[in-house]
Amino acid sequence: MAGGEWGPLAGHADPRERKVNRISMNIQRSMAVFVGALLLAPGLAMAAPQCFSPFSGVYVRFEQPVTDSAVARNGRVWGALSSCAGLSSWPVVGNSYHSKKDGLVVAFRAFTVDANTCGAVDYIGTLSGKPLSGPFQLFNQRSNFGNSGTWTQVTCPQPPEEKAHPPAGVDPQGNSTK
């Protein structure tokens, strides 16, 4: 028999094999500590989505909390809105930053489809307090419509399941079928 199978003494593991096993266990233990620290570190933990309600029954959900950051804020808007080309929710992209004068400023665009009565809607507003709330304004250049109000942080409701159906006589790209 080879010395590696039984080691230098019959029935005992080779000291080299014990050393490899000990190193392997130390690496596994170190990885577990590292991953645990990553998950528990306040700045590195995965943040929960943050939602706001600008109007009754309308929700804006950002996948990351709005803070003073150079990172884009992505999310979705849905709720008691007029359907636009068969869709009832749209992606939003924007940013937030802290202004010494105005507090936390949030600006984003809701990307509604480009159809006759639809268009991208631009929002800008400020937020303060706990829960966050404050005034905002919105404007849709395509329909020349603007509005203002107060938006408030809310518990995130479940976004709608999106199964877009184009209006009758329209293909999936929004073109009239002939």
Steps between C-alpha positions, in 0.01 A plus 500: 500500500610853435604709797240769416205265555589402854760755594823421674320299766230249414152637583614866539451779248807639329611826678504674161133407448410627849673831420306535172171425683584756771578768236177417315298536822669836576417628151136391535475664843658823368258509205202454733620789720562721194157433347331556838681831544397609150136424571500680833706806401262799497643661186525177304175326588241460226250779552129442473302687236352835599152610389313829483143597424468826304122460460243274659543152350816590304835349604861571409746229600878555502709183522752680725414764762514862391807656660775746417663296226650512153338164423193491274173410670307241299149381571141487385180706518150347500155523650201723432643632174347507155604204290742595228511281187393199704753550783415583859851539648819658372870507587641806675860624500629795696725616778499657842739739671514718809464874450601730790201721418228249409595175677481170314414572135364215287454524123403220265325418173219248462550340159148462370478387141494747213138483391244763404383582853810384689846633558785491749417673826770697684475529879704721735446553869652525843475263793563532871390354834414147607325361307633702208249737340493831319379700201551395139416611149453292187479585134419304183625698201323279246155572641599842639373400844645590837396449861634535851434344834660339803663160487540282804710193573278192534545130557570343163195324357544211260560632146252375241581195292577644162333332206480777245232468236509752215170660406292332230639565152854574628807275481736454800712796382197731494459510122154488348425170332357532149 
